Amino acid sequence: MVGFVSLVSKRLVRMLPVRPARAALAAAALVVLSAAAAQGPVVDDLGREVTLAAPAMRVVAMVPSHTETVCALGACDRLVGVDMFSDHPAQVGSLPRLGSAFDPDLEALLALEPDLVLTDEYSGLAEALRPLGIAVYAGTPQTIDEIWEVTYEVADLLGRRSEAALLVGRARGRLAALSNTVEQLSIPSVFVELDASPYAAGPDSYLGELLDLARAENIVPAELGAFPLVDPELVVARDPDAIILLDAPFGESAASVAARPGWSELQAVRNGAVLELSQAQVNLLTRAGPRVADALETLIELLEAVRP
């Protein structure tokens, strides 16, 4: 399924603390001030130092979250090409499409003469471009804290450090404020399905972090990993209040879930709480990037009707 290849846990990091809104804004301001002063060399997720003689002005983004980050930093006009899945913001729709990071159109990419290519750490595109003398940043966020790290690193390559500090400060403040709105609400148990195998999002994944901030309990045990293949009997035994179908755009539905052996009696099925997400909702919830607060707000809204 497109969009989950890069959702692999790199390392566990501490969750954002939930605090009163005023304290959250103060903390965000401190983040802005300290981050603005903390610029250093950019080292990507492959451990390579990425250096540019000047801020990048011709940028190719081969991952949707990188496309969104560049635009959120106010540098959308520097994008000269994007991957086939980048669809936000709307203004990138007119840019040349260069395939995917795993299956790029290298000839078209090179013809754009980029001075920076932003890609992931898994596809091998960075290695393919290495002999061609093009600066490549390879890395994607796998947790909320890593969104901030990657935002600053991309910003440094664009010469937009101050913009990154403001962007991160506002996003962190909004996350804390949104989480505060559900602090006193009941906690639904939730199963987040990636595909019908079923592969699931575990508590230590980016999606697991969003569930935690939305005040929901992930039924998948943390020891199974960030994105485990789950025994269907575990789902039956845990009997979640809600099932979130991230594979709905690919054919899964409340009806297909109910048809699985033993699943028709699940609370989520009987109560109409099998949530069939649209492609736009899936993109929002699975792209760890600058729209993280929008993702949390969407998740809170989805869970509103299923809280016990």
Secondary structure as the mmCIF struct_conf table of DSSP 4:
data_model
#
loop_
_struct_conf.conf_type_id
_struct_conf.id
_struct_conf.beg_label_comp_id
_struct_conf.beg_label_asym_id
_struct_conf.beg_label_seq_id
_struct_conf.end_label_comp_id
_struct_conf.end_label_asym_id
_struct_conf.end_label_seq_id
TURN_TY1_P TURN_TY1_P1 VAL A 2 GLY A 3
TURN_TY1_P TURN_TY1_P2 VAL A 5 SER A 6
HELX_LH_PP_P HELX_LH_PP_P1 ARG A 14 VAL A 18
HELX_RH_AL_P HELX_RH_AL_P1 ALA A 21 ALA A 36
TURN_TY1_P TURN_TY1_P3 ALA A 37 ALA A 37
STRN STRN1 VAL A 42 VAL A 43
TURN_TY1_P TURN_TY1_P4 ASP A 45 LEU A 46
BEND BEND1 GLY A 47 GLY A 47
STRN STRN2 GLU A 49 VAL A 50
BEND BEND2 ALA A 53 ALA A 54
BEND BEND3 MET A 57 ARG A 58
STRN STRN3 VAL A 59 ALA A 61
BEND BEND4 VAL A 63 VAL A 63
HELX_RH_AL_P HELX_RH_AL_P2 PRO A 64 ALA A 72
TURN_TY1_P TURN_TY1_P5 LEU A 73 GLY A 74
HELX_RH_3T_P HELX_RH_3T_P1 CYS A 76 ARG A 78
STRN STRN4 LEU A 79 VAL A 82
TURN_TY1_P TURN_TY1_P6 MET A 84 PHE A 85
BEND BEND5 PRO A 89 PRO A 89
HELX_RH_3T_P HELX_RH_3T_P2 ALA A 90 SER A 94
BEND BEND6 LEU A 95 LEU A 95
HELX_LH_PP_P HELX_LH_PP_P2 PRO A 96 PRO A 96
STRN STRN5 ARG A 97 ARG A 97
STRN STRN6 GLY A 99 GLY A 99
BEND BEND7 ALA A 101 ASP A 103
STRN STRN7 PRO A 104 PRO A 104
HELX_RH_AL_P HELX_RH_AL_P3 LEU A 106 ALA A 111
TURN_TY1_P TURN_TY1_P7 LEU A 112 LEU A 112
BEND BEND8 ASP A 115 ASP A 115
STRN STRN8 LEU A 116 THR A 119
BEND BEND9 GLU A 121 GLY A 124
HELX_RH_AL_P HELX_RH_AL_P4 LEU A 125 LEU A 129
HELX_RH_3T_P HELX_RH_3T_P3 ARG A 130 LEU A 132
TURN_TY1_P TURN_TY1_P8 GLY A 133 GLY A 133
STRN STRN9 VAL A 136 ALA A 138
BEND BEND10 GLN A 142 THR A 143
HELX_RH_AL_P HELX_RH_AL_P5 ILE A 144 LEU A 158
TURN_TY1_P TURN_TY1_P9 GLY A 159 GLY A 159
HELX_RH_AL_P HELX_RH_AL_P6 ARG A 161 THR A 181
TURN_TY1_P TURN_TY1_P10 VAL A 182 GLN A 184
BEND BEND11 LEU A 185 LEU A 185
STRN STRN10 SER A 189 ASP A 195
TURN_TY1_P TURN_TY1_P11 ALA A 196 PRO A 198
STRN STRN11 TYR A 199 ALA A 200
TURN_TY1_P TURN_TY1_P12 PRO A 203 ASP A 204
BEND BEND12 SER A 205 SER A 205
HELX_RH_AL_P HELX_RH_AL_P7 TYR A 206 LEU A 213
TURN_TY1_P TURN_TY1_P13 ALA A 214 ARG A 215
STRN STRN12 GLU A 217 ASN A 218
BEND BEND13 VAL A 220 VAL A 220
HELX_RH_3T_P HELX_RH_3T_P4 ALA A 222 LEU A 224
BEND BEND14 ALA A 226 PHE A 227
HELX_LH_PP_P HELX_LH_PP_P3 PRO A 228 PRO A 228
STRN STRN13 LEU A 229 LEU A 229
HELX_LH_PP_P HELX_LH_PP_P4 VAL A 230 ASP A 231
HELX_RH_AL_P HELX_RH_AL_P8 PRO A 232 ARG A 238
BEND BEND15 ASP A 241 ASP A 241
STRN STRN14 ALA A 242 LEU A 245
TURN_TY1_P TURN_TY1_P14 LEU A 246 ASP A 247
HELX_RH_3T_P HELX_RH_3T_P5 ALA A 248 PHE A 250
TURN_TY1_P TURN_TY1_P15 GLY A 251 GLY A 251
HELX_RH_AL_P HELX_RH_AL_P9 ALA A 254 ALA A 258
TURN_TY1_P TURN_TY1_P16 ALA A 259 ALA A 259
BEND BEND16 ARG A 260 ARG A 260
TURN_TY1_P TURN_TY1_P17 PRO A 261 GLU A 265
BEND BEND17 LEU A 266 LEU A 266
HELX_RH_AL_P HELX_RH_AL_P10 GLN A 267 ARG A 270
TURN_TY1_P TURN_TY1_P18 ASN A 271 GLY A 272
STRN STRN15 VAL A 274 GLU A 276
HELX_RH_AL_P HELX_RH_AL_P11 GLN A 279 THR A 286
BEND BEND18 GLY A 289 GLY A 289
TURN_TY1_P TURN_TY1_P19 PRO A 290 ARG A 291
HELX_RH_AL_P HELX_RH_AL_P12 VAL A 292 GLU A 304
TURN_TY1_P TURN_TY1_P20 ALA A 305 VAL A 306
#
